[in-house]
Amino acid sequence: MNILLCPLSDGGYLYPALAAGRELRRRGHDVGVLARSSAGPVVAEAGLPCATAEDFGGHRAFSATWWGRTGAAQYRAVLRAARAVRADALVTSVLCNGALLAAETLDIPVVVVGLSVHLWDYRSGGDGEPSLGRTRDSRTRDSLELHAAVREETGLSGRSSRWGDDPLPGDALLLRGAPELEYPGAGLPDRVHHVGPLSWEPAPGPGEREAVEEHLARTGDRPVVYVHLGRFFGGRTLWPRLNEAFTGGPFRAVVEQGRSTDPAPAPDADILLVRKPWMGPLVDAADLVLANGTSAPVLSALLRGRPLVLSPNGSEQPLLTGACVRAGVAVRDPKTPSADLSALLEAAARDEGLRTRARA
């Protein structure tokens, strides 16, 4: 089978799709990737051929920053690329409404690589689940409205979806977290499946890992916290609290800037600021992981048995944070003015039950 991967090109979406593509190739399929030009070196490292999205009219169409405004451009780019390579099936990521609609037009299967937990309505159960920022019903309705808007923009509103009133999972939606992260007693829709973390990332470049190790060796033997900053979604930046927690305290920090657009480590803070396309070795070096609650750092921490402190803002972050707290592998930052982040980190580091469950 000839399979075209067409996920968003940001690492949190691209890397698990590449992991799936590598496994499909191992099973004997022909696999190619449609991605923005800047992702080309990463795709090459994964050992897969890459078609440049811009060559098919997909400028910004595979960016998480622009995803809500480029659905029609994504549809056209995927349609052209899939026809050019004669794709038999597509693999995309959540948020890629254009790819879903292209699969409909081409009448070929499409598999969606999801996040750690299911974002939308359950098939059954889920009674009593707290809203965690917003309700499932609200999130589902908004996602369906956006899908319908892209359908109309691409001229497909006159034809019914082959998935009826439930188009978001495509032909199959693959969740990367464990079943235990779903709300107790809830039933997933029939086309939604747990497949495991789909773990892959680029290797560190020459000397990169050693530079981090040398820095940590120079700064003593206090425990290390790996901090991974996701999108703030209008929430408060963590930087003032990070500076307070890691200045003269019991921990050192390696902070992945991630999507933090204005990093502000204080001069005296024991913080190593990095921006890397990989995180595994940084999590390996840490005793604890502090993150906003996005899938990539949460899964990386749990794969390595590291307990989590989570400080969520928007999107999937409150939902995944609630799931991890419920599973006993994370504590939630209350984010109140009186909350002492250093004390929270100390309590989490001393919690043997938390660490044991994270290692399970």
C-alpha positions in Angstrom: 0.0 0.0 0.0 1.2 3.5 -0.8 0.7 5.7 2.3 1.1 9.5 2.5 1.7 11.0 6.0 0.3 14.5 6.1 0.3 15.6 9.8 1.0 19.1 11.2 4.8 19.7 10.9 5.3 20.8 14.5 7.2 18.2 16.5 4.4 17.2 18.8 2.3 16.1 15.8 5.0 15.2 13.3 7.1 12.9 15.5 4.4 10.4 16.4 3.2 10.3 12.7 6.8 9.6 11.7 6.9 6.8 14.3 3.7 5.3 12.7 5.2 5.8 9.2 8.4 3.9 10.2 6.4 1.0 11.5 4.3 0.9 8.4 7.4 0.9 6.2 8.8 -1.9 8.4 5.6 -3.9 7.6 6.3 -3.5 3.9 4.3 -0.4 2.8 5.6 2.5 0.8 5.5 5.6 3.0 6.1 9.2 2.1 5.6 12.5 4.0 4.1 15.8 3.1 5.6 18.5 5.4 6.7 22.1 5.4 10.2 22.7 4.1 11.7 23.4 7.6 10.7 19.8 8.7 12.6 18.2 5.8 15.8 17.4 7.8 13.8 15.7 10.5 11.8 13.6 8.0 15.1 12.7 6.4 16.5 11.5 9.7 13.4 9.3 10.1 14.4 7.7 6.9 11.3 8.7 4.9 11.0 10.6 1.7 9.5 14.1 2.0 7.4 16.2 -0.3 7.5 19.9 0.5 4.1 21.3 1.3 4.9 24.7 -0.1 5.4 23.1 -3.5 1.7 22.0 -3.4 0.3 25.3 -2.2 0.5 24.4 1.4 2.2 27.5 2.8 1.4 27.6 6.6 -1.1 24.8 6.1 0.8 22.4 8.3 1.6 24.7 11.2 -0.1 24.4 14.6 0.0 28.1 14.9 -2.1 28.6 11.8 -4.2 25.5 11.8 -7.6 27.1 12.4 -7.2 29.4 9.4 -5.6 27.2 6.7 -7.9 24.3 6.4 -8.8 24.9 2.8 -5.1 25.4 1.8 -4.3 22.1 3.6 -7.1 20.4 1.7 -5.8 21.5 -1.7 -2.1 20.7 -0.8 -3.0 17.2 0.4 -5.3 16.6 -2.6 -2.5 17.5 -5.0 0.3 15.6 -3.2 -1.8 12.5 -2.8 -2.7 12.5 -6.4 0.9 13.1 -7.4 2.1 10.0 -5.5 -1.1 8.0 -6.1 -1.6 7.5 -2.4 -3.8 4.6 -1.3 -4.3 6.0 2.2 -3.5 9.0 4.4 -2.2 9.3 7.9 -2.7 12.8 9.5 -3.0 14.4 12.9 -5.8 15.9 15.0 -6.7 19.4 13.8 -6.1 18.5 10.2 -9.6 19.0 8.7 -8.2 19.6 5.3 -6.6 16.2 5.2 -9.9 14.6 6.4 -11.7 16.3 3.5 -9.1 15.4 1.0 -9.5 11.7 1.9 -13.2 12.0 1.4 -12.7 13.6 -2.1 -10.1 10.9 -3.0 -12.3 8.1 -1.5 -9.3 6.7 0.3 -8.9 5.8 4.1 -7.5 8.3 6.5 -6.1 7.5 10.0 -5.7 10.3 12.5 -2.9 10.2 15.0 -4.3 11.7 18.2 -3.1 13.0 21.4 -2.7 11.2 24.8 -6.4 11.3 25.7 -9.6 11.5 23.8 -10.7 15.1 23.4 -14.3 14.7 22.2 -17.6 13.1 23.3 -17.4 9.6 24.7 -19.7 6.9 23.2 -21.0 6.2 26.6 -20.3 6.9 30.3 -18.2 9.8 31.5 -21.0 10.9 33.9 -19.6 13.1 36.6 -16.4 14.0 34.7 -15.4 17.6 35.7 -15.2 20.1 32.9 -11.5 20.7 33.4 -11.5 24.1 31.6 -14.4 23.3 29.3 -16.9 20.5 28.8 -16.4 17.7 26.2 -19.7 18.7 24.6 -18.4 22.3 24.1 -15.0 21.1 22.7 -16.8 18.6 20.4 -19.2 21.2 19.1 -16.5 23.8 18.4 -14.4 21.2 16.5 -17.4 20.1 14.4 -18.2 23.7 13.6 -14.6 24.3 12.4 -14.7 21.1 10.3 -18.0 22.2 8.8 -16.6 25.7 8.0 -13.6 24.1 6.1 -16.1 21.8 4.3 -18.0 24.8 3.1 -14.9 26.7 2.2 -13.7 23.9 0.0 -17.0 23.5 -1.8 -17.9 20.2 -0.1 -20.9 21.3 2.0 -23.3 20.0 -0.6 -22.2 16.4 0.0 -22.6 14.5 3.2 -19.6 13.2 5.1 -18.9 9.5 4.8 -18.7 9.4 8.6 -22.1 11.0 9.1 -22.2 13.4 12.0 -18.9 12.2 13.5 -16.1 13.1 11.0 -13.3 14.1 13.4 -11.8 10.6 14.0 -11.6 9.8 10.2 -11.6 6.1 9.7 -9.6 5.5 12.8 -8.3 7.8 15.6 -5.2 6.5 17.4 -4.7 7.6 21.0 -1.2 7.6 22.4 -1.9 7.4 26.1 -3.0 4.5 28.2 -6.6 3.5 28.7 -6.2 4.3 32.4 -6.0 8.0 31.4 -9.6 8.0 30.2 -12.4 8.9 32.6 -13.5 5.8 34.6 -16.4 4.0 33.1 -16.4 5.9 29.9 -16.6 4.1 26.5 -14.6 5.3 23.5 -16.3 5.7 20.1 -16.0 2.6 17.9 -13.3 4.2 15.6 -11.1 5.3 18.5 -8.2 3.0 19.6 -5.3 3.1 22.1 -2.0 2.2 20.3 0.7 3.4 22.7 3.0 6.4 22.6 4.3 6.2 19.0 7.6 7.4 20.3 10.3 8.8 18.0 12.4 12.0 18.0 15.6 13.2 16.3 18.9 12.3 17.9 20.9 15.1 19.5 23.5 16.7 17.2 27.2 16.2 17.8 28.2 17.5 21.2 24.7 18.7 22.2 24.0 16.1 24.9 27.5 16.4 26.2 27.2 20.2 26.6 24.1 19.7 28.7 25.8 17.1 30.8 28.9 19.3 31.3 26.7 22.2 32.4 24.9 20.0 35.0 28.2 18.6 36.2 29.5 22.1 36.9 26.4 23.2 38.8 26.5 20.7 41.7 24.4 17.7 42.6 21.0 19.1 43.5 18.1 17.3 41.8 17.2 18.4 38.2 13.8 19.4 37.0 13.1 19.3 33.3 10.7 22.1 32.4 8.8 22.0 29.1 6.7 25.1 28.3 3.7 24.7 25.9 1.4 27.4 24.6 -0.1 29.8 27.2 -3.5 30.3 25.5 -3.8 33.6 27.2 -2.7 32.2 30.6 0.0 33.5 32.8 3.6 32.9 31.9 5.4 30.6 34.3 8.7 32.6 34.2 8.3 34.7 37.4 7.6 31.6 39.4 10.3 29.6 37.6 12.9 32.2 38.6 11.7 32.2 42.2 11.7 28.4 42.4 15.1 27.9 40.9 17.0 30.7 42.6 18.8 29.6 45.7 16.4 26.6 46.1 16.9 22.8 46.3 16.5 22.2 42.5 18.2 23.0 39.3 16.2 23.4 36.0 16.7 22.6 32.4 14.0 24.6 30.6 12.9 23.8 27.1 11.7 27.1 25.7 9.2 25.2 23.5 6.5 27.6 22.4 7.3 30.3 25.0 7.9 33.3 22.9 9.5 35.5 25.5 11.8 33.4 27.8 13.0 35.4 30.8 15.4 33.5 33.1 16.8 35.7 35.8 20.6 36.1 35.9 20.9 34.4 39.2 18.5 31.6 38.6 19.9 28.1 38.3 18.3 27.6 34.9 19.7 26.2 31.7 17.5 27.5 28.8 17.5 25.2 25.7 15.6 24.9 22.5 16.0 21.4 21.1 14.0 19.3 18.7 14.5 16.4 21.2 13.7 15.9 24.9 14.5 12.3 25.8 18.0 12.8 27.1 16.9 15.9 29.0 14.1 13.9 30.7 16.6 11.1 31.4 18.8 13.6 33.3 15.9 14.9 35.4 14.4 13.7 38.6 11.0 15.4 37.9 9.2 17.0 35.0 7.3 20.3 35.1 5.1 21.0 32.1 1.9 22.6 31.0 0.2 19.3 30.2 0.8 18.7 26.5 1.1 15.2 25.3 4.8 15.1 24.2 6.5 15.9 27.6 3.9 14.0 29.6 4.4 10.8 27.5 8.2 11.3 27.5 8.2 11.6 31.3 5.9 8.5 31.8 8.0 6.4 29.4 11.0 7.1 31.6 9.2 6.8 34.9 9.5 10.5 35.9 6.7 12.0 38.1 5.0 15.1 36.8 4.0 18.5 38.1 1.5 20.0 35.7 0.5 23.7 35.3 -2.2 23.7 32.5 -3.5 26.6 30.5 -5.8 25.7 27.5 -6.6 23.2 24.8 -5.7 19.6 25.8 -3.7 20.7 28.8 -6.4 20.8 31.6 -7.9 17.5 30.3 -4.6 15.6 30.3 -3.6 17.2 33.6 -6.8 15.9 35.2 -6.2 12.5 33.7 -2.6 12.3 35.1 -3.7 13.5 38.5 -6.5 11.0 38.6 -4.0 8.2 37.6 -1.7 9.3 40.4 1.3 10.1 38.3 1.1 13.9 38.6 0.3 16.7 40.9 -1.4 19.9 39.7 -0.1 23.3 40.2 -2.9 25.3 41.8 -1.5 28.5 40.1 -2.9 30.7 42.9 -0.9 33.8 44.0 0.0 32.1 47.2 1.1 28.8 45.6 4.8 28.1 46.3 6.1 26.3 43.2 9.4 25.3 45.0 7.4 23.7 47.8 5.1 21.9 45.3 8.2 20.5 43.5 9.7 19.4 46.9 6.5 17.6 47.9 6.3 15.8 44.5 9.9 14.8 44.7 9.4 13.2 48.1 6.2 11.4 47.2 7.3 7.8 46.7 3.8 6.7 45.7 3.8 9.3 42.9 7.2 8.1 41.7 6.2 4.4 41.9 3.1 4.9 39.9 5.0 6.9 37.2 7.4 4.0 36.9 4.6 1.4 36.5 
